[in-house]
Amino acid sequence: MRQIKATPNDATFPVSIAIVVSQFNQEITTGLKEGALKRLADCGVKEKDITLVEVPGAIEIPLVIKELAKTKRYEALIALGAIIRGETTHYDYVCQQVSYGCQRVALDFDLPVVFGVLTTENEAQALDRIGGNHGHKGADAADCALSMIAVLHQVRDL
């Protein structure tokens, strides 16, 4: 039996990664961005191999992710944002559209698109996910991107 299971440390360097970060809920998204960049650096990804794009809000993430995918320069893309429930159903639509858009790019371009967009009920839950009680989702997104790069290299070499 052949088993493929990779960790971030299994990625072969250099790798080229792009990160798209929403500026909306900036305190939280800045934390996500900083956590992802730190983890990538800790894992050996050079700053020159990372492209960082900031967009106004979460709903803009999928279009930029798609444009980056079209360049064929990246082995993984990371989407970072924070969608916090408000008093209207707007939250539900935004979450669905951003999630669907990122997944569609991943499948259309055969490219890992890591969904590091927080979808929380309140700001406290979001803050807990940038170094609080629920870990650091920016760092987790970086780990996932590196793991997916390693997995896909192994699968494509079968």
Secondary structure as GFF3:
##gff-version 3
##sequence-region A 1 158
A	DSSP	three_ten_helix	8	10	.	.	.	ID=ss1
A	DSSP	beta_strand	17	22	.	.	.	ID=ss2
A	DSSP	alpha_helix	26	42	.	.	.	ID=ss3
A	DSSP	three_ten_helix	47	49	.	.	.	ID=ss4
A	DSSP	beta_strand	50	55	.	.	.	ID=ss5
A	DSSP	three_ten_helix	58	60	.	.	.	ID=ss6
A	DSSP	alpha_helix	61	71	.	.	.	ID=ss7
A	DSSP	beta_strand	76	84	.	.	.	ID=ss8
A	DSSP	alpha_helix	90	109	.	.	.	ID=ss9
A	DSSP	beta_strand	113	120	.	.	.	ID=ss10
A	DSSP	alpha_helix	123	128	.	.	.	ID=ss11
A	DSSP	beta_strand	130	132	.	.	.	ID=ss12
A	DSSP	beta_strand	135	136	.	.	.	ID=ss13
A	DSSP	alpha_helix	137	156	.	.	.	ID=ss14
###
